[in-house]
C-alpha cells in the first residue's frame, strides 16, 4: 500500500530545510575548500540572517526542547526494532520525491532536483565517483518523515552541555536535560576526546541515513562522514565539541567541510534533466550498493 502523505507536509519540510541552510550560510565564514562550481555565485542573494530568524525560530525552539537523551535512546530503539522497508536506492530517491507537490506553483525545487544538483556540481568539479554518489544520497534520510518521525532535527550532541555555538542556544532553556547535573556538564556522560563515534548525536535525517548505509554499502569512511555530519554546523562550521574529538575526527572534519558548499550552493543551478541523468547515477549506485537494501 502506498504511503499517504499530507499535501503540505513535504513542502513545509523542504521550506524549513532551505531556511535552515540559508541561516547557516550566514552563521559563519565559509571554509575555503577550493570548490570551483560556486566561484561565480552571488552568495549575498541568500536570505539575510535576521529575516530568516522569524521563519525558523519556532522550528528550532520546538526541536531544541525535545532533543533529550531519553528521546534519542527511544528513537534508536525504534529504528532497530521496527520492520524496515526494503527497496533500491533509486526507488528511495523516487519515494523521497513524493514529499513535494510538483503541481503547486509555490513549491521550491523537488527533492530529486536538489540531490541531482548537488551530485552534478561535485561531478563538474571532477571529484571522485564516490563523492558524486554521496551528493546524490546525502538527504535521503528525510525518508524518516514517511516512517513516522516527529520532525526534521538539526544536529547537536545530547548527553552533555549544549554548546552556545548552536544556533538559537537560548531555546534549550525548556529542555529537561538542561536541569540534569550530568547532562548539563561539559563532558556529561562522555570522556575527554572520546571521539564522535562514541557520542550520541540528535536523531534526524543525517544520523538515520548513516545508520542505514554504514553496513550496506562500500562507500569510503569520508562519504559516510559527509552524510552523517553535513548538518552538524556547530561542529564543522563553528568549532564546537573539540573537547570530544579524537585524531580521526580531525581527518573527517576536512571531508565534511569539502562537501558542505555543494549542499548549500548548488540549489540555484539550472534544473536537471532527471531521465537523462538517471542511467549514469544508477550505474554509480550499482558500484557501491546491492540491488536492494533495508531502510
C-alpha positions in Angstrom: 0.0 0.0 0.0 1.5 3.4 -1.0 2.4 5.8 1.8 -0.2 8.6 2.1 1.4 12.0 2.5 -0.4 15.1 3.5 -0.3 17.7 0.7 1.5 20.4 2.6 3.9 18.3 4.7 6.6 17.9 2.1 6.6 21.5 1.0 6.8 22.6 4.6 9.7 20.2 5.3 11.6 21.4 2.2 10.9 25.1 3.0 12.2 24.6 6.6 15.3 22.7 5.3 16.1 25.5 2.9 15.6 28.2 5.5 18.0 26.3 7.9 20.6 26.1 5.1 20.2 29.8 4.4 20.7 30.7 8.1 23.8 28.5 8.2 25.3 30.2 5.1 25.4 33.4 7.1 26.1 31.9 10.5 29.9 31.8 10.0 32.6 32.3 7.3 32.7 29.7 4.6 35.6 27.3 4.8 37.9 27.7 1.8 37.5 24.2 0.4 38.7 25.3 -3.2 35.4 24.1 -4.8 35.1 25.7 -8.3 31.4 25.4 -9.2 30.3 28.2 -6.8 33.0 30.8 -7.6 30.7 32.9 -9.7 27.7 32.7 -7.4 26.5 35.8 -5.6 26.0 34.3 -2.1 24.6 37.6 -0.8 21.3 36.6 -2.5 20.7 34.1 0.2 18.1 35.3 2.7 19.7 37.6 5.2 20.1 36.3 8.7 17.6 38.5 10.5 14.7 37.8 8.1 15.4 34.1 8.2 15.2 34.1 12.0 11.5 34.7 12.1 10.9 31.9 9.7 12.7 29.2 11.5 13.0 30.2 15.2 9.8 28.4 16.2 11.1 25.3 14.5 14.3 25.4 16.5 12.5 26.2 19.7 10.3 23.1 19.4 13.1 20.7 18.4 15.6 22.0 21.0 13.1 21.4 23.7 12.7 17.8 22.6 16.3 16.8 21.9 16.9 14.9 25.1 18.9 11.8 25.9 15.6 9.9 26.5 14.2 10.9 23.2 17.3 9.8 21.3 17.6 6.5 23.0 14.0 5.8 22.2 14.5 6.8 18.5 17.4 4.3 18.2 15.4 1.5 19.8 12.5 2.2 17.5 14.8 2.2 14.5 16.3 -1.2 15.4 13.0 -2.8 16.3 10.6 -1.8 13.6 10.0 -3.6 10.3 12.0 -1.7 7.8 11.2 -1.0 4.2 13.2 -2.8 1.5 13.9 -1.1 -1.8 16.6 0.0 -4.1 18.5 3.3 -3.7 16.8 4.8 -6.8 13.4 3.7 -5.5 14.2 5.5 -2.3 15.1 8.7 -4.2 11.8 8.5 -6.1 9.9 7.9 -2.9 11.5 10.9 -1.3 10.5 13.0 -4.2 6.8 12.4 -3.4 7.3 14.8 -0.5 6.9 17.7 -2.9 3.7 18.6 -4.8 5.2 19.4 -8.2 1.9 20.8 -9.5 1.9 23.6 -6.9 3.5 26.8 -8.4 4.6 27.9 -4.9 6.9 24.9 -4.4 10.7 25.1 -4.5 12.8 22.5 -6.2 11.8 18.9 -5.7 14.0 16.6 -3.5 15.3 14.8 -6.6 16.3 18.1 -8.1 18.4 19.1 -5.1 20.0 15.7 -4.9 21.0 15.7 -8.6 22.1 19.3 -8.5 24.4 18.5 -5.6 25.8 15.4 -7.3 26.2 17.2 -10.6 28.1 20.1 -9.0 30.5 17.6 -7.5 30.8 15.8 -10.8 31.6 19.1 -12.7 34.4 19.8 -10.3 35.9 16.4 -11.2 35.5 14.8 -7.8 35.6 11.0 -7.5 32.6 8.9 -8.2 32.0 8.0 -4.5 31.7 11.7 -3.7 29.3 12.3 -6.6 27.2 9.5 -5.3 27.4 10.9 -1.7 25.9 14.2 -3.1 23.1 12.2 -4.6 22.3 10.3 -1.4 23.0 12.9 1.4 19.4 13.9 2.1 17.8 10.5 1.7 17.4 10.4 5.4 14.4 12.7 5.1 12.5 9.4 4.4 12.1 9.5 8.1 9.1 11.7 7.5 7.4 8.9 5.7 8.3 6.4 8.5 6.6 8.3 11.4 9.4 10.6 12.5 8.4 13.5 14.7 10.2 16.0 12.6 13.5 17.1 10.9 16.1 17.8 13.5 19.2 19.9 13.4 22.3 18.1 14.7 23.7 18.6 18.2 25.3 16.3 20.8 23.0 15.1 23.6 24.2 13.8 27.0 26.4 16.8 27.7 26.1 20.6 27.9 24.5 22.1 24.8 27.1 24.3 23.1 26.5 28.0 22.9 27.6 27.8 19.3 24.3 26.1 18.4 22.0 28.5 16.6 19.5 30.0 19.0 21.0 28.4 22.1 18.5 30.2 24.3 15.8 27.9 23.0 17.2 25.0 25.0 16.0 26.5 28.3 12.9 24.3 28.5 14.8 21.1 27.6 14.7 19.0 30.8 18.3 17.8 30.2 19.5 21.4 30.9 18.5 20.8 34.6 20.2 17.5 34.9 23.5 17.6 36.8 25.3 15.2 34.5 23.7 16.0 31.1 24.4 19.7 31.6 28.1 19.4 32.5 30.8 20.0 29.9 31.6 16.3 29.3 28.3 14.8 30.5 28.3 11.1 30.0 31.4 11.2 27.9 35.2 11.1 28.3 37.6 13.8 27.1 38.5 13.2 23.4 36.4 10.0 23.3 35.7 10.6 19.6 32.4 11.5 17.8 31.8 7.8 17.1 31.2 7.4 20.8 28.8 10.3 21.4 25.1 10.4 20.8 24.1 12.9 18.0 20.5 14.1 17.9 18.4 11.7 15.8 17.5 13.2 12.5 17.9 12.6 8.8 21.7 12.6 8.9 22.1 10.2 11.7 19.3 7.9 10.4 20.8 7.7 6.9 24.3 7.0 8.3 22.9 4.0 10.3 21.0 2.8 7.2 24.1 2.9 4.9 27.1 2.1 7.1 26.8 -1.7 6.8 25.0 -1.9 3.5 27.4 -0.2 1.1 31.1 0.1 0.1 31.3 3.9 0.3 34.5 5.1 2.0 34.6 6.5 5.5 34.8 10.0 4.1 31.5 9.6 2.3 29.8 8.2 5.5 31.2 11.2 7.4 29.8 13.7 4.8 26.4 12.1 5.2 26.4 11.8 9.0 27.8 15.3 9.8 26.8 17.6 6.9 24.1 19.3 9.0 26.3 19.4 12.2 27.1 23.0 11.8 28.0 23.7 15.4 30.9 21.3 14.9 32.1 21.8 11.3 31.3 25.5 11.0 31.5 26.9 14.5 34.2 24.8 16.1 32.1 23.3 18.9 32.7 20.0 20.6 36.5 20.0 20.1 36.9 18.6 23.6 35.2 15.4 22.5 37.2 14.9 19.3 39.9 12.4 18.7 42.5 12.3 15.9 40.2 10.5 13.5 37.6 13.3 13.8 40.1 15.9 12.6 40.6 13.9 9.5 36.9 13.5 8.7 36.2 17.2 9.5 38.1 18.1 6.4 35.9 15.8 4.3 32.7 17.3 5.7 34.0 20.8 5.0 34.8 19.8 1.5 31.3 18.6 0.9 29.3 21.4 2.6 29.4 24.1 -0.2 27.9 21.6 -2.7 25.0 21.1 -0.5 24.4 24.8 0.3 25.1 26.5 -3.0 24.1 24.0 -5.7 20.3 24.7 -5.3 20.4 27.7 -7.5 21.8 25.8 -10.5 19.6 25.1 -13.6 17.1 22.3 -13.2 18.5 18.8 -14.0 17.2 16.5 -16.7 16.3 13.6 -14.5 15.7 11.0 -17.1 18.9 11.8 -18.9 21.0 11.6 -15.7 19.2 8.5 -14.3 21.3 5.9 -16.1 24.6 7.4 -15.1 23.7 7.6 -11.4 22.1 4.1 -11.4 25.4 2.9 -12.7 27.2 4.6 -9.7 24.7 3.1 -7.3 25.4 -0.3 -8.6 29.1 0.1 -8.0 28.6 0.7 -4.3 25.3 -0.9 -3.3 23.5 -4.2 -3.7 20.2 -4.1 -5.7 18.0 -3.7 -2.6 18.7 -2.5 1.0 16.9 -2.1 4.2 15.6 1.4 5.0 
